[in-house]
């Protein structure tokens, strides 16, 4: 009888400790998994994770014949920003754009840092015109960004848009169309939004940061 409390409490205590360790281990694994999918500077999806989700969204569009628009975003003259104001200021510009994307996109929109100063967004169930309005809003807000230590700094965005189309054989073709649109925006003056030729629409009107 004297041993009964020990026989009962000891396995219970060991079980509770093991359970607590298992919970903590699961939390650590979840944190590590999230970190492996996230860009450390901006907090957005990293290149690899975003490309994986692009493939999944492409397949979903194929299966459901649903709409979606892809946006590639480039910070204009980012190298000049780094060279003139320093990399710390450049990093703050990258973080600012990620903040604007997170604040202006829906929960189901998937934003990532594609590499360097280039960002990418998947906008499910958004037409080309709807995506253009959203990107114009992001661009206008981003143009208002002022760095406290460098008040003369001015920033702008070039954006390439491409809507999902049935004739795309794979997600790479869709991404390539958005990349071509971004190339047009950059080569025709920057600070504008252009669409892919496959959409039979090209709009190269400059973005007016002061427009409402």
Secondary structure as GFF3:
##gff-version 3
##sequence-region A 1 212
A	DSSP	alpha_helix	4	37	.	.	.	ID=ss1
A	DSSP	alpha_helix	47	64	.	.	.	ID=ss2
A	DSSP	beta_strand	68	75	.	.	.	ID=ss3
A	DSSP	alpha_helix	78	85	.	.	.	ID=ss4
A	DSSP	alpha_helix	87	104	.	.	.	ID=ss5
A	DSSP	beta_strand	110	115	.	.	.	ID=ss6
A	DSSP	beta_strand	118	124	.	.	.	ID=ss7
A	DSSP	alpha_helix	128	143	.	.	.	ID=ss8
A	DSSP	beta_strand	157	163	.	.	.	ID=ss9
A	DSSP	alpha_helix	171	187	.	.	.	ID=ss10
A	DSSP	beta_strand	193	195	.	.	.	ID=ss11
A	DSSP	three_ten_helix	197	199	.	.	.	ID=ss12
###
